Amino acid sequence: MDVLKPYWDCRDELGRRWKKSFMIYYKACQLDKKESAVQTSILLHVIGEKCRDVYEQFPEDTAITIELLLKKFDDFFTPKKNITIERHKFFIRNQQEHET
């Protein structure tokens, strides 16, 4: 179980790398053949204390799968974008000479 560092960073690139590492570990250990409770318990074990605190904030689902749990973490850590601000930044931008 000590193969993965207990780590999930909310920054996109590091979070994606950790998730890829976990999915490699998941397939290598054939966790997909185990029952859902075992899969989610292993994920919660390797994900670390800070993420377990985040997990405690999620509403309880009776039939939680590893895919659903990973999606909930992705949704939690993905920053929300304000469309109005993004449009404003786009429209006030000045195009440079070397840009097309």
DSSP file (Angstrom, degrees, kcal/mol; ACC not computed):
  #  RESIDUE AA STRUCTURE BP1 BP2  ACC     N-H-->O    O-->H-N    N-H-->O    O-->H-N    TCO  KAPPA ALPHA  PHI   PSI    X-CA   Y-CA   Z-CA
    1    1 A M    >         0   0    0      0, 0.0     3,-0.6     0, 0.0     0, 0.0   0.000 360.0 360.0 360.0 -13.5    0.0    0.0    0.0
    2    2 A D  T 3   +     0   0    0      1,-0.2     0, 0.0     3,-0.0     0, 0.0   0.210 360.0  99.8 -86.3  18.1    3.0    2.4    0.3
    3    3 A V  T 3  S+     0   0    0      2,-0.0     2,-0.4     1,-0.0    -1,-0.2   0.897  78.8  49.6 -71.4 -40.8    3.4    2.6   -3.4
    4    4 A L  S <  S-     0   0    0     -3,-0.6    -1,-0.0    18,-0.0    14,-0.0  -0.788  85.8-121.6-101.9 141.2    1.6    5.9   -3.8
    5    5 A K        -     0   0    0     -2,-0.4     2,-1.6     1,-0.1    -2,-0.0  -0.605  33.7-112.0 -72.6 138.8    2.3    9.0   -1.8
    6    6 A P  S    S+     0   0    0      0, 0.0     2,-0.3     0, 0.0    41,-0.2  -0.568  73.9 126.8 -72.4  94.2   -0.9   10.2    0.0
    7    7 A Y        +     0   0    0     -2,-1.6     2,-0.3    39,-0.6    41,-0.1  -0.967  33.2 168.2-157.9 129.2   -1.2   13.3   -2.0
    8    8 A W        -     0   0    0     -2,-0.3     2,-0.4    39,-0.1     7,-0.1  -0.891  21.1-160.2-142.0 114.3   -3.8   15.1   -4.1
    9    9 A D        -     0   0    0     -2,-0.3     9,-0.1     2,-0.2     6,-0.1  -0.751  18.0-139.4 -96.4 140.7   -3.0   18.6   -5.1
   10   10 A C  S    S+     0   0    0     -2,-0.4     2,-0.3     4,-0.1    -1,-0.1   0.651  75.9 102.0 -75.3 -12.8   -5.7   20.9   -6.1
   11   11 A R  S  > S-     0   0    0      1,-0.1     4,-2.5    67,-0.1     5,-0.3  -0.557  81.6-123.5 -72.1 137.0   -3.5   22.4   -8.9
   12   12 A D  H  > S+     0   0    0     -2,-0.3     4,-2.6     1,-0.2     5,-0.2   0.870 101.9  44.9 -50.5 -55.1   -4.6   20.9  -12.2
   13   13 A E  H  > S+     0   0    0      1,-0.2     4,-2.2     2,-0.2    -1,-0.2   0.919 116.5  44.2 -64.0 -46.0   -1.3   19.4  -13.4
   14   14 A L  H  > S+     0   0    0      1,-0.2     4,-2.3     2,-0.2    -1,-0.2   0.888 114.0  51.3 -67.0 -37.7   -0.2   17.8  -10.1
   15   15 A G  H  X S+     0   0    0     -4,-2.5     4,-2.3     2,-0.2    -2,-0.2   0.898 110.3  48.8 -64.3 -41.0   -3.8   16.5   -9.5
   16   16 A R  H  X S+     0   0    0     -4,-2.6     4,-2.4    -5,-0.3    -2,-0.2   0.903 111.2  50.0 -66.0 -40.7   -3.9   14.9  -13.0
   17   17 A R  H  X S+     0   0    0     -4,-2.2     4,-2.4    -5,-0.2    -2,-0.2   0.923 111.5  48.2 -63.8 -43.2   -0.5   13.3  -12.5
   18   18 A W  H  X S+     0   0    0     -4,-2.3     4,-2.6     1,-0.2    -1,-0.2   0.916 111.2  50.8 -63.2 -42.1   -1.5   11.8   -9.1
   19   19 A K  H  X S+     0   0    0     -4,-2.3     4,-2.4     2,-0.2    -1,-0.2   0.899 109.7  50.2 -64.0 -40.5   -4.8   10.5  -10.6
   20   20 A K  H  X S+     0   0    0     -4,-2.4     4,-2.0     2,-0.2    -1,-0.2   0.920 110.8  50.0 -62.2 -43.1   -2.9    8.9  -13.5
   21   21 A S  H  X S+     0   0    0     -4,-2.4     4,-2.3     1,-0.2    -2,-0.2   0.909 110.9  49.4 -61.4 -41.8   -0.5    7.2  -11.0
   22   22 A F  H  X S+     0   0    0     -4,-2.6     4,-2.9     1,-0.2    -1,-0.2   0.909 108.9  51.7 -64.6 -41.0   -3.5    6.0   -9.0
   23   23 A M  H  X S+     0   0    0     -4,-2.4     4,-2.1     2,-0.2    -1,-0.2   0.854 109.2  50.7 -66.5 -33.9   -5.2    4.5  -12.0
   24   24 A I  H  X S+     0   0    0     -4,-2.0     4,-2.6     2,-0.2    -1,-0.2   0.937 113.3  45.5 -64.4 -46.3   -2.0    2.7  -12.9
   25   25 A Y  H  X S+     0   0    0     -4,-2.3     4,-2.2     1,-0.2    -2,-0.2   0.895 110.6  55.2 -60.6 -41.8   -1.9    1.3   -9.4
   26   26 A Y  H  <>S+     0   0    0     -4,-2.9     5,-2.4     1,-0.2     6,-0.5   0.902 113.4  40.0 -59.1 -45.5   -5.6    0.5   -9.6
   27   27 A K  H ><5S+     0   0    0     -4,-2.1     3,-1.1     3,-0.2    -2,-0.2   0.891 112.8  54.6 -73.3 -40.1   -5.1   -1.6  -12.7
   28   28 A A  H 3<5S+     0   0    0     -4,-2.6    -2,-0.2     1,-0.3    -1,-0.2   0.862 112.5  43.2 -63.9 -35.5   -1.9   -3.2  -11.6
   29   29 A C  T 3<5S-     0   0    0     -4,-2.2    -1,-0.3    -5,-0.2    -2,-0.2   0.406 108.8-125.5 -89.5   2.5   -3.5   -4.4   -8.3
   30   30 A Q  T X 5 +     0   0    0     -3,-1.1     3,-1.3    -4,-0.1     4,-0.2   0.885  53.0 157.1  54.2  43.2   -6.6   -5.5  -10.2
   31   31 A L  G > < +     0   0    0     -5,-2.4     3,-1.6     1,-0.3     8,-0.1   0.741  60.4  73.4 -69.4 -21.7   -8.8   -3.5   -7.9
   32   32 A D  G 3  S+     0   0    0     -6,-0.5    -1,-0.3     1,-0.3    -5,-0.1   0.711  92.8  56.4 -65.5 -17.3  -11.5   -3.3  -10.5
   33   33 A K  G <  S+     0   0    0     -3,-1.3    -1,-0.3     2,-0.1    -2,-0.2   0.541  95.2  82.7 -89.3  -7.9  -12.2   -7.0   -9.7
   34   34 A K  S <  S-     0   0    0     -3,-1.6     5,-0.0    -4,-0.2    -4,-0.0  -0.498  94.5 -85.0 -91.7 165.6  -12.8   -6.2   -6.0
   35   35 A E    >>  -     0   0    0     -2,-0.2     4,-2.0     1,-0.1     3,-0.6  -0.267  40.1-107.7 -71.5 160.5  -16.1   -4.9   -4.6
   36   36 A S  H 3> S+     0   0    0      1,-0.3     4,-2.6     2,-0.2     5,-0.3   0.832 115.9  56.5 -59.2 -39.2  -16.8   -1.2   -4.6
   37   37 A A  H 3> S+     0   0    0      1,-0.2     4,-1.9     2,-0.2    -1,-0.3   0.882 108.4  48.0 -63.2 -38.1  -16.4   -0.7   -0.9
   38   38 A V  H <> S+     0   0    0     -3,-0.6     4,-2.3     2,-0.2    -2,-0.2   0.915 111.1  51.3 -67.4 -43.3  -12.8   -2.1   -1.1
   39   39 A Q  H  X S+     0   0    0     -4,-2.0     4,-2.2     1,-0.2    -2,-0.2   0.938 113.0  43.7 -59.7 -49.0  -12.0    0.1   -4.1
   40   40 A T  H  X S+     0   0    0     -4,-2.6     4,-2.6     1,-0.2    -1,-0.2   0.864 111.7  54.4 -68.2 -34.6  -13.2    3.3   -2.4
   41   41 A S  H  X S+     0   0    0     -4,-1.9     4,-1.7    -5,-0.3    -1,-0.2   0.904 108.8  48.2 -64.8 -40.5  -11.5    2.4    0.9
   42   42 A I  H  X S+     0   0    0     -4,-2.3     4,-2.4     2,-0.2     5,-0.2   0.921 111.7  50.1 -65.9 -43.0   -8.2    2.0   -0.9
   43   43 A L  H  X S+     0   0    0     -4,-2.2     4,-1.6     1,-0.2    -2,-0.2   0.938 111.4  48.2 -59.3 -46.4   -8.6    5.3   -2.6
   44   44 A L  H  X S+     0   0    0     -4,-2.6     4,-0.6     1,-0.2    -1,-0.2   0.802 110.6  53.5 -66.1 -27.8   -9.4    7.0    0.6
   45   45 A H  H  < S+     0   0    0     -4,-1.7     3,-0.4    -5,-0.2    -1,-0.2   0.931 115.7  36.4 -70.0 -45.9   -6.4    5.4    2.2
   46   46 A V  H  < S+     0   0    0     -4,-2.4   -39,-0.6     1,-0.2    -2,-0.2   0.639 103.3  72.7 -84.9 -12.7   -3.9    6.6   -0.4
   47   47 A I  H  < S-     0   0    0     -4,-1.6     4,-0.3   -41,-0.2    -1,-0.2   0.772  99.0-124.1 -77.8 -24.6   -5.4   10.0   -1.0
   48   48 A G     X  -     0   0    0     -4,-0.6     4,-1.6    -3,-0.4    -1,-0.2  -0.175  23.2 -72.3 104.2 164.4   -4.3   11.5    2.3
   49   49 A E  H  > S+     0   0    0      1,-0.2     4,-2.1     2,-0.2     5,-0.2   0.880 123.0  54.9 -65.4 -41.9   -5.8   13.2    5.3
   50   50 A K  H  > S+     0   0    0      1,-0.2     4,-1.5     2,-0.2    -1,-0.2   0.904 111.4  45.3 -61.7 -40.4   -6.6   16.5    3.7
   51   51 A C  H  > S+     0   0    0     -4,-0.3     4,-2.6     2,-0.2    -1,-0.2   0.812 107.8  57.2 -74.2 -28.8   -8.7   14.9    1.0
   52   52 A R  H  X S+     0   0    0     -4,-1.6     4,-1.9     2,-0.2    -1,-0.2   0.875 104.7  53.1 -66.7 -34.4  -10.4   12.6    3.5
   53   53 A D  H  X S+     0   0    0     -4,-2.1     4,-0.6     2,-0.2    -2,-0.2   0.902 110.0  47.4 -63.2 -39.9  -11.5   15.8    5.3
   54   54 A V  H >X S+     0   0    0     -4,-1.5     3,-1.4     1,-0.2     4,-0.6   0.910 108.3  55.9 -64.2 -42.4  -12.9   17.0    1.9
   55   55 A Y  H >< S+     0   0    0     -4,-2.6     3,-1.2     1,-0.3    -2,-0.2   0.866  99.0  60.6 -58.2 -38.0  -14.6   13.5    1.5
   56   56 A E  H 3< S+     0   0    0     -4,-1.9    -1,-0.3     1,-0.3    -2,-0.2   0.740 100.4  56.6 -63.3 -22.0  -16.3   14.0    4.8
   57   57 A Q  H << S+     0   0    0     -3,-1.4    -1,-0.3    -4,-0.6    -2,-0.2   0.666  85.4  99.2 -83.6 -17.3  -18.0   17.1    3.4
   58   58 A F  S << S-     0   0    0     -3,-1.2     2,-0.1    -4,-0.6     3,-0.0  -0.401  86.7-103.5 -68.4 144.9  -19.5   15.2    0.4
   59   59 A P        -     0   0    0      0, 0.0     2,-0.3     0, 0.0    -1,-0.1  -0.439  45.1-101.7 -65.3 144.5  -23.2   14.2    0.8
   60   60 A E        -     0   0    0     -2,-0.1     2,-0.4    -4,-0.1    -4,-0.0  -0.507  37.0-166.6 -73.9 129.9  -23.5   10.5    1.6
   61   61 A D        -     0   0    0     -2,-0.3     3,-0.5     1,-0.1    -3,-0.0  -0.934  17.9-144.3-112.9 139.9  -24.5    8.3   -1.3
   62   62 A T  S    S+     0   0    0     -2,-0.4     2,-0.7     1,-0.3    -1,-0.1   0.921  96.6  36.2 -70.5 -42.8  -25.6    4.7   -0.7
   63   63 A A  S    S+     0   0    0      2,-0.0     2,-0.5   -27,-0.0    -1,-0.3  -0.693  78.7 171.3-113.0  78.4  -24.0    3.3   -3.9
   64   64 A I        -     0   0    0     -2,-0.7     2,-0.2    -3,-0.5   -24,-0.2  -0.741  11.2-166.3 -91.2 132.2  -20.7    5.2   -4.3
   65   65 A T     >  -     0   0    0     -2,-0.5     4,-2.4     1,-0.1     5,-0.2  -0.690  34.4-110.5-109.9 166.9  -18.3    3.9   -6.9
   66   66 A I  H  > S+     0   0    0     -2,-0.2     4,-2.6     1,-0.2     5,-0.2   0.868 118.8  53.8 -65.4 -35.5  -14.7    4.9   -7.4
   67   67 A E  H  > S+     0   0    0      2,-0.2     4,-2.1     1,-0.2    -1,-0.2   0.921 110.4  46.5 -64.1 -43.7  -15.6    6.7  -10.7
   68   68 A L  H  > S+     0   0    0      2,-0.2     4,-2.3     1,-0.2    -2,-0.2   0.903 112.7  50.1 -64.5 -41.7  -18.2    8.8   -8.8
   69   69 A L  H  X S+     0   0    0     -4,-2.4     4,-2.1     2,-0.2    -2,-0.2   0.917 110.8  48.2 -65.0 -44.0  -15.8    9.5   -6.0
   70   70 A L  H  X S+     0   0    0     -4,-2.6     4,-2.5     1,-0.2    -1,-0.2   0.883 111.2  51.8 -63.7 -37.2  -13.0   10.6   -8.4
   71   71 A K  H  X S+     0   0    0     -4,-2.1     4,-2.8     2,-0.2    -2,-0.2   0.899 107.6  52.1 -65.4 -40.0  -15.5   12.8  -10.2
   72   72 A K  H  X S+     0   0    0     -4,-2.3     4,-2.2     2,-0.2    -2,-0.2   0.910 111.1  47.1 -63.0 -41.5  -16.5   14.4   -6.9
   73   73 A F  H  X S+     0   0    0     -4,-2.1     4,-2.5     2,-0.2    -2,-0.2   0.915 111.9  50.7 -65.5 -41.7  -12.9   15.2   -6.1
   74   74 A D  H  X S+     0   0    0     -4,-2.5     4,-1.7     1,-0.2    -2,-0.2   0.930 111.9  47.4 -59.5 -45.7  -12.3   16.6   -9.6
   75   75 A D  H  < S+     0   0    0     -4,-2.8    -1,-0.2     1,-0.2    -2,-0.2   0.883 112.5  50.0 -63.4 -38.4  -15.4   18.8   -9.3
   76   76 A F  H  < S+     0   0    0     -4,-2.2    -2,-0.2    -5,-0.2    -1,-0.2   0.915 116.9  38.9 -66.9 -43.0  -14.3   20.0   -5.8
   77   77 A F  H  < S+     0   0    0     -4,-2.5    -1,-0.2    -5,-0.1    -2,-0.2   0.622  92.3  95.9 -87.7 -13.1  -10.7   20.9   -6.9
   78   78 A T  S  < S-     0   0    0     -4,-1.7     2,-0.1    -5,-0.2   -67,-0.1  -0.670  80.5-123.2 -79.3 121.8  -11.5   22.3  -10.3
   79   79 A P        -     0   0    0      0, 0.0     2,-0.2     0, 0.0    -2,-0.1  -0.374  22.4-120.8 -66.1 140.7  -11.8   26.1   -9.9
   80   80 A K        -     0   0    0     -2,-0.1     2,-0.4     1,-0.0    -5,-0.0  -0.578  24.3-136.6 -79.5 143.5  -15.0   27.6  -11.1
   81   81 A K        -     0   0    0     -2,-0.2     2,-0.8     4,-0.0     3,-0.1  -0.854   3.5-138.1-105.9 137.3  -14.8   30.2  -13.8
   82   82 A N     >  -     0   0    0     -2,-0.4     4,-2.4     1,-0.2     5,-0.2  -0.838  13.0-158.8 -91.0 110.2  -16.8   33.4  -13.8
   83   83 A I  H  > S+     0   0    0     -2,-0.8     4,-2.5     1,-0.2     5,-0.2   0.876  88.9  54.2 -59.9 -41.0  -18.0   33.8  -17.4
   84   84 A T  H  > S+     0   0    0      1,-0.2     4,-2.2     2,-0.2    -1,-0.2   0.920 111.0  44.9 -61.9 -44.3  -18.5   37.6  -17.1
   85   85 A I  H  > S+     0   0    0      2,-0.2     4,-2.7     1,-0.2    -1,-0.2   0.907 111.8  52.6 -66.5 -41.9  -14.9   38.1  -15.9
   86   86 A E  H  X S+     0   0    0     -4,-2.4     4,-1.8     1,-0.2    -2,-0.2   0.900 110.7  47.6 -62.1 -40.7  -13.5   35.8  -18.6
   87   87 A R  H  X S+     0   0    0     -4,-2.5     4,-2.7     2,-0.2    -1,-0.2   0.920 110.8  51.9 -64.1 -43.8  -15.4   37.8  -21.3
   88   88 A H  H  X S+     0   0    0     -4,-2.2     4,-1.9     1,-0.2    -2,-0.2   0.932 109.6  48.7 -59.4 -46.8  -14.2   41.1  -19.9
   89   89 A K  H  X S+     0   0    0     -4,-2.7     4,-0.5     1,-0.2    -1,-0.2   0.874 112.4  50.3 -61.6 -36.6  -10.5   39.9  -19.9
   90   90 A F  H >< S+     0   0    0     -4,-1.8     3,-0.7    -5,-0.2    -2,-0.2   0.929 111.8  45.7 -66.8 -45.7  -11.0   38.7  -23.5
   91   91 A F  H 3< S+     0   0    0     -4,-2.7    -2,-0.2     1,-0.2    -1,-0.2   0.748 112.0  49.8 -75.8 -23.4  -12.5   41.9  -24.8
   92   92 A I  H 3< S+     0   0    0     -4,-1.9    -1,-0.2    -5,-0.2    -2,-0.2   0.527  85.5 113.7 -90.1  -3.9  -10.0   44.3  -23.1
   93   93 A R    <<  -     0   0    0     -3,-0.7     2,-0.5    -4,-0.5    -3,-0.0  -0.437  61.0-140.7 -69.3 137.2   -7.0   42.3  -24.4
   94   94 A N        -     0   0    0     -2,-0.1     2,-0.3     0, 0.0    -2,-0.1  -0.874  16.2-127.6-100.5 128.5   -4.8   44.2  -26.9
   95   95 A Q        -     0   0    0     -2,-0.5     2,-0.1     1,-0.0     5,-0.0  -0.591  22.6-139.2 -77.3 130.4   -3.5   42.1  -29.8
   96   96 A Q    >   -     0   0    0     -2,-0.3     3,-1.1     1,-0.1    -1,-0.0  -0.386  23.6-106.7 -83.7 166.2    0.3   42.3  -30.2
   97   97 A E  T 3  S+     0   0    0      1,-0.2    -1,-0.1    -2,-0.1    -2,-0.0   0.874 118.1  49.2 -62.1 -39.5    2.0   42.5  -33.6
   98   98 A H  T 3  S+     0   0    0      2,-0.0     2,-0.3     0, 0.0    -1,-0.2   0.499  96.8  89.6 -82.1  -2.7    3.3   39.0  -33.5
   99   99 A E    <         0   0    0     -3,-1.1    -4,-0.0     1,-0.1     0, 0.0  -0.692 360.0 360.0 -96.8 147.2   -0.1   37.5  -32.6
  100  100 A T              0   0    0     -2,-0.3    -1,-0.1    -5,-0.0    -3,-0.0   0.388 360.0 360.0-111.4 360.0   -2.7   36.3  -35.0
